[in-house]
Amino acid sequence: MNRTVVDREICMGSGQCTIYAPNTFELDPEMKARVMDPYGDPPETVRCAVSACPSGALSLDSDDRQEHQ
């Protein structure tokens, strides 16, 4: 299982992740991306959102603990 990681130090709040995978990502009150439901969108959709992030703040980390940020 891949864990979706958001680096809040890098996130610039463009919202691209919420456009590509709206059931997985949201912007918090600080306009930073966060994972609201790691299973909200199909894995391929989440991969597209990660690839579309203009700041590179999103990544997929192989992790069997199923822990999500």
C-alpha positions as CSV (number, residue, x, y, z in Angstrom):
1,M,0.0,0.0,0.0
2,N,1.3,3.4,-0.9
3,R,1.1,6.2,1.7
4,T,0.4,9.7,0.4
5,V,2.7,12.2,2.0
6,V,2.2,16.0,2.0
7,D,5.2,18.1,2.7
8,R,3.6,21.2,4.3
9,E,6.8,23.1,4.2
10,I,6.8,22.9,0.4
11,C,3.1,23.1,-0.3
12,M,2.1,26.4,-1.9
13,G,-1.7,25.8,-1.9
14,S,-2.3,25.7,-5.6
15,G,-5.1,23.3,-5.1
16,Q,-4.2,21.1,-8.1
17,C,-4.4,18.0,-5.9
18,T,-8.0,18.9,-5.0
19,I,-8.8,19.2,-8.8
20,Y,-7.2,15.9,-9.7
21,A,-8.3,13.9,-6.7
22,P,-11.1,15.8,-4.9
23,N,-12.1,12.9,-2.8
24,T,-8.6,12.4,-1.4
25,F,-7.2,15.9,-0.9
26,E,-8.5,19.1,0.6
27,L,-6.9,22.5,1.5
28,D,-6.9,23.3,5.1
29,P,-7.6,26.8,6.6
30,E,-3.9,27.7,6.0
31,M,-4.4,26.8,2.3
32,K,-2.1,23.8,2.6
33,A,-2.9,20.4,1.1
34,R,-3.9,17.6,3.4
35,V,-5.2,14.0,2.9
36,M,-8.7,13.9,4.0
37,D,-9.4,10.3,2.8
38,P,-6.5,8.2,1.6
39,Y,-9.0,5.8,-0.2
40,G,-11.2,8.6,-1.6
41,D,-10.0,8.2,-5.2
42,P,-8.6,5.3,-7.2
43,P,-4.8,4.9,-6.9
44,E,-4.1,6.0,-10.4
45,T,-6.1,9.2,-9.8
46,V,-4.0,9.9,-6.7
47,R,-0.8,9.3,-8.7
48,C,-2.0,11.8,-11.2
49,A,-2.6,14.4,-8.5
50,V,0.9,13.7,-7.0
51,S,2.4,14.2,-10.5
52,A,0.4,17.4,-11.1
53,C,1.6,19.1,-7.9
54,P,3.6,22.2,-9.1
55,S,5.6,22.5,-5.9
56,G,6.4,18.8,-5.5
57,A,4.9,18.7,-2.1
58,L,3.1,15.5,-2.7
59,S,4.7,12.0,-2.8
60,L,3.8,8.4,-2.6
61,D,5.7,6.4,-0.1
62,S,5.6,2.6,0.0
63,D,4.5,1.8,3.5
64,D,2.6,-1.3,4.9
65,R,1.6,0.4,8.1
66,Q,-1.3,2.1,6.2
67,E,-0.5,5.3,8.1
68,H,-1.5,8.5,6.2
69,Q,-0.7,12.1,6.6
